[in-house]
Structure formats: structure tokens, C-alpha cells
Amino acid sequence: MSDQAKQVVFGAGCFWCVEAVFQRIKGVLSVVPGYSGGKKDEASYRVVCTGETGHAEVVRIQYDPQQITFEELLSVFWQTHDPTTPDRQGADVGPQYRSVIFYNDEEQRASSEYFKEKLEKARIFDAPIVTQIVPLEAFYEAEEYHHDYFNKNPEQGFCQVVIQPKIEKLKDLFQDKLK
């Protein structure tokens, strides 16, 4: 990681989906699945799946701001998931699948809130945006078998039915941002 690298943590449903999307963006140095935003001081897939810890499935994105701006990452974030469904993305239901931005500093908070407000005023979505914008307090890295899931399992059913369409949408909308 370069000295200039920054990070943000996004939750947008299943972390396998979000990881696969952001791995393909120029300027993104690493994408690590994990858990954040919960009431407990530890997290694992087994306990987060209960929906009782308050954690969301998230990805920690390390990026080079000389290659991609935070606002460009926000654009990808909001256009590759449904930010209007509380505690849900498609068939994945529960608070662990909520739309959330865990910011690291005041600049990220302000940019996230401004972008969200701009989208709401433009009525880009048919329903109100429910994306939470909250400070990052802790990030718990997911178990190793969750890392690089789509790239390791492209033929798996969930990958074909849920993740691949997101990748195709990414290619259509952000061709100039792809690695």
C-alpha cells in the first residue's frame, strides 16, 4: 500500500458481490471482506448471519486517490446495489445486508452525505435512499474462505445468478474505470 492510499468501508448486501465489483476498479489497491457496525467486540460469519450482532457484511477498500477519487467510488457504490431497501439486497434479508458507508474522516462523511442528497433531489431511485452514513469504529476481517470468493468460484450458482449480473452492469456503466 502506498503512503497516499486511503480506505473506506462499504456495505451493500453480500460482501462477495461488493468485493467482486470493487476488485475490478482502477485505483483500488485491495478489497477485503469483513464485518462492521455491530454491538459486539468480535464478529464471525456464523454469528453475524443470525442478524443479532448488528454487524453488516462489508468490504474494506484501499484505494489510491491519485487514480480514483472517493466520489468515483461512491458513484460505483450507489449504482451497483439498491440503496432503497432497508436490511435487504435481493434475496438476502437481514440487518447484515444493509446499505451503509463507514467513513474514516470528515471529508468522506461530507462527500457521502452530499452525494446521497444529490441523488435524492434528482429522484434517481423510485424510493428514498436508506443508506446509513456512519463513522467506522471497528472492522473485523472475514474468514479466509470468503476472500476473493467470486474469482475463485465463478461457476457457483450464486455467483452466476447474483454476482455476474452486477459485473455486467459495472462493465456497462463504468467501462472507463475498469482495470
VOGU-3710 file (C-alpha; in Angstrom, 3 decimals, decimal comma):
1> msdqakqvvf> 0,000/0,000/0,000  1,379/3,399/-0,945  1,746/6,251/1,526  -1,035/8,094/-0,302  -3,544/5,231/-0,074  -6,857/5,811/1,666  -9,575/3,450/2,783  -13,332/3,301/3,112  -15,695/0,556/4,229  -18,868/-0,086/2,220
11> gagcfwcvea> -21,766/-2,400/2,936  -24,118/-3,115/0,039  -25,529/-6,583/0,617  -23,487/-9,745/0,404  -19,790/-8,934/0,673  -18,991/-11,395/-2,111  -20,864/-9,104/-4,529  -19,304/-5,878/-3,310  -15,811/-7,381/-3,286  -16,168/-8,604/-6,895
21> vfqrikgvls> -17,339/-5,174/-8,087  -14,610/-3,090/-6,461  -11,781/-5,520/-7,292  -12,290/-4,538/-10,928  -11,899/-0,774/-10,469  -8,666/1,020/-11,463  -7,036/2,642/-8,470  -8,436/0,118/-5,993  -5,443/-1,494/-4,329  -7,213/-4,088/-2,204
31> vvpgysggkk> -10,689/-5,222/-1,207  -11,104/-7,209/1,999  -14,447/-8,693/3,107  -15,426/-8,333/6,724  -17,935/-7,135/9,278  -18,560/-3,735/10,820  -21,137/-1,712/12,694  -22,117/-4,225/15,348  -22,695/-4,209/19,071  -20,175/-6,927/19,885
41> deasyrvvct> -16,382/-6,676/20,010  -15,952/-9,627/17,673  -17,603/-10,933/14,558  -17,696/-14,109/12,525  -19,906/-15,281/9,691  -21,692/-17,718/11,976  -22,788/-15,068/14,487  -23,324/-12,210/12,010  -25,724/-14,413/9,987  -28,055/-14,524/12,975
51> getghaevvr> -28,743/-10,815/12,432  -28,448/-10,308/16,185  -24,976/-8,712/16,435  -25,808/-5,604/14,423  -22,815/-6,093/12,129  -23,102/-5,612/8,389  -21,256/-7,624/5,772  -18,827/-5,065/4,354  -15,659/-4,624/2,345  -12,670/-2,512/3,305
61> iqydpqqitf> -11,414/-0,812/0,165  -7,876/0,531/-0,004  -7,533/2,939/-2,907  -5,085/5,348/-4,480  -6,718/8,807/-4,615  -4,307/9,750/-7,410  -6,011/7,118/-9,607  -9,617/7,190/-8,386  -11,476/9,711/-6,284  -13,687/8,963/-3,326
71> eellsvfwqt> -16,604/10,433/-5,297  -15,967/7,974/-8,134  -16,035/5,120/-5,621  -19,334/6,482/-4,285  -20,751/6,530/-7,795  -19,877/2,849/-8,263  -21,266/2,061/-4,787  -24,667/3,648/-5,396  -25,097/2,308/-8,920  -24,218/-1,335/-8,254
81> hdpttpdrqg> -26,726/-2,091/-5,479  -30,191/-0,963/-4,377  -29,738/1,685/-1,665  -33,505/1,947/-1,125  -34,181/-1,401/0,530  -33,655/-1,457/4,280  -31,841/-4,547/5,545  -32,035/-6,284/2,195  -30,373/-6,821/-1,186  -32,345/-9,125/-3,444
91> advgpqyrsv> -32,994/-12,426/-1,687  -30,511/-11,600/1,099  -32,540/-10,287/4,036  -31,384/-9,076/7,443  -29,529/-6,160/9,021  -26,220/-7,684/7,928  -27,156/-6,836/4,310  -27,938/-3,145/4,852  -26,622/-0,348/2,680  -24,005/1,550/4,684
101> ifyndeeqra> -20,944/3,733/4,288  -18,475/3,618/7,169  -16,394/6,747/6,711  -12,898/7,419/8,072  -12,841/11,206/8,182  -14,927/14,342/7,883  -14,212/14,680/4,158  -15,653/11,208/3,437  -18,681/11,922/5,635  -19,424/15,234/3,927
111> sseyfkekle> -18,918/13,795/0,421  -21,134/10,793/1,196  -23,952/12,932/2,592  -23,697/15,423/-0,286  -23,798/12,639/-2,895  -26,772/10,969/-1,186  -28,645/14,275/-1,024  -27,882/14,959/-4,695  -29,276/11,543/-5,695  -32,405/12,073/-3,593
121> karifdapiv> -33,064/15,528/-5,093  -32,618/14,137/-8,612  -35,049/11,303/-7,775  -32,696/8,758/-9,303  -34,406/5,977/-7,362  -38,134/5,218/-7,041  -37,919/5,108/-3,234  -35,960/7,033/-0,591  -32,311/6,112/-0,084  -31,846/4,297/3,231
131> tqivpleafy> -28,048/4,088/3,119  -26,556/4,751/6,540  -23,522/7,045/6,732  -21,688/6,403/9,989  -18,137/6,582/11,337  -16,007/3,458/11,159  -15,400/2,165/14,655  -14,127/-1,344/14,002  -13,568/-3,695/11,095  -13,368/-7,458/11,561
141> eaeeyhhdyf> -11,847/-9,325/8,647  -13,974/-12,184/7,313  -12,835/-15,770/7,359  -10,357/-16,705/4,627  -12,886/-18,754/2,616  -14,869/-15,541/1,961  -11,876/-13,768/0,392  -11,859/-13,477/-3,413  -14,998/-15,620/-3,492  -16,305/-14,751/-6,960
151> nknpeqgfcq> -12,909/-15,095/-8,631  -12,377/-18,496/-7,024  -15,940/-19,763/-7,662  -17,252/-18,164/-10,880  -19,323/-21,225/-11,827  -21,074/-21,441/-8,447  -24,842/-20,763/-8,711  -24,937/-17,636/-6,528  -22,011/-16,199/-8,475  -23,718/-16,805/-11,813
161> vviqpkiekl> -27,184/-15,594/-10,806  -26,368/-12,694/-8,453  -22,784/-11,509/-8,860  -22,244/-11,892/-12,619  -25,139/-9,508/-13,471  -23,560/-6,897/-11,168  -20,255/-7,323/-13,000  -22,040/-6,882/-16,339  -23,747/-3,722/-15,062  -20,373/-2,458/-13,853
171> kdlfqdklk> -18,894/-3,055/-17,312  -21,789/-1,188/-18,956  -21,717/1,817/-16,612  -18,039/2,154/-15,748  -16,018/0,795/-18,679  -13,520/3,658/-18,327  -12,915/2,816/-14,648  -12,122/-0,892/-15,111  -8,674/-2,435/-14,678
//
